[in-house]
C-alpha cells in the first residue's frame, strides 16, 4: 500500500483554497495532468463538491475520480475503478493557522492506494509524492501573487 502525506502552508483561507481545488477543469495549473468535468456535483452540494466526477488524462492514461465529500475543511475523492491504481483515496485537509496577521492555511494532502503489480511501489510512491509537492508549491505561488 502506498501512503503519501504532504503538508504545505499557503497564504489564503481554507475557503479560498477549497474553492480553487474544486475548480476541476483548472487543476492543470497545479497538477501535471488535464482535467475535464464529466458530471457536476449533486443537487444542494457546493460547486464542484460531492458527486462531481472529473476525468483525468496523464501520460497517455485516462481515468475518473469522484468527489466523495467536500466542505470548508476537507475534500475527499476516489478513483472510480482500479486503474491506473487500485483502492485510491485522496483526502485534503485545510486548517487555519492561528496567530498570524494575514490568513494562512495548512494543507495536509494524503493519498492511499495500491500500485499495479508491474510498477514497483517505491517508484510510484516517489512520483505521486513529487507531483503532489509540486502541485502544492504551485498553489502557494498562486496565492502569493494575489495580494
Buried (B, 14 or more C-beta within 10 A) or exposed (E): EBEBEBEBBBBBBBBBBBBBBBEBEEBBEBBEBEBBBBEBBEEEBBEBBBBBBBBBEBEEEEBBBBBBEBBEBBBBBBBBEEEBBEEBEBBBBBBBBEEEEEBBBBBBBBBBBBBEEEEEEEEBBEEBBEBBBBBBBEBBEBBEEEE
